[in-house]
């Protein structure tokens, strides 16, 4: 039996979320949707059974967007000093 911290039915999405967990993201429980929280506190809601065939690409784009926001927050905080 393969253990994955990502409670998802799609293996590619499960793999992506497992990599995020290795990078310090945290999975928050849910029934039909669950949340993945970044190390800096931003959350991403993920459907447990997405009907969209592009769900993986949408999640990847959301993760990139969160990472970009977090990088910009860091730059803004340090540029005011």
C-alpha positions in Angstrom: 0.0 0.0 0.0 1.4 3.4 -1.0 1.0 6.0 1.8 0.6 9.6 0.6 -0.1 12.6 2.8 -2.3 13.9 0.0 -5.9 12.5 0.3 -6.6 12.8 -3.4 -7.9 10.4 -6.0 -5.9 11.7 -8.9 -2.3 10.4 -8.8 -0.7 13.5 -10.4 -2.4 15.9 -8.0 -1.5 13.5 -5.2 2.2 13.6 -6.3 2.1 17.5 -6.5 0.6 17.8 -3.0 3.1 15.3 -1.6 6.0 17.4 -3.0 4.4 20.5 -1.4 4.2 18.7 2.0 7.9 17.9 1.7 8.5 21.6 1.1 6.8 22.5 4.4 3.1 22.9 3.3 0.5 21.5 5.6 -2.7 19.6 4.7 -5.8 20.6 6.5 -8.7 18.1 6.6 -12.0 18.3 4.8 -14.6 16.0 3.2 -15.2 17.2 -0.3 -12.5 19.9 -0.2 -9.4 20.2 1.8 -6.9 23.0 2.2 -3.2 23.1 1.7 -1.4 25.8 3.8 1.9 27.2 2.7 4.7 27.7 5.2 3.8 31.4 5.4 0.1 30.8 6.0 -1.6 31.2 2.6 -4.2 28.5 1.9 -5.2 26.8 -1.2 -8.6 24.9 -1.4 -8.5 21.6 -3.4 -11.4 19.5 -4.5 -11.1 15.9 -3.6 -12.7 14.8 -6.8 -12.4 17.6 -9.4 -14.5 17.3 -12.5 -12.3 19.6 -14.6 -9.7 17.8 -16.7 -7.4 20.8 -16.2 -7.5 20.7 -12.4 -3.8 19.8 -12.1 -2.8 22.8 -14.2 -5.1 25.1 -12.1 -3.6 23.9 -8.8 -0.1 24.3 -10.2 -0.9 27.9 -11.2 -2.4 28.6 -7.8 0.7 27.3 -6.1 2.9 29.4 -8.3 0.7 32.5 -7.6 1.0 31.9 -3.8 4.7 31.4 -4.0 5.0 34.7 -6.0 2.9 36.6 -3.5 5.0 35.3 -0.6 8.2 36.3 -2.4 6.8 39.8 -3.0 5.7 40.1 0.6 9.3 39.4 1.6 10.7 41.9 -0.8 8.2 44.6 0.3 8.9 44.0 4.0 12.7 44.3 3.5 12.6 47.2 1.0 11.0 49.5 3.7 13.8 49.1 6.1 
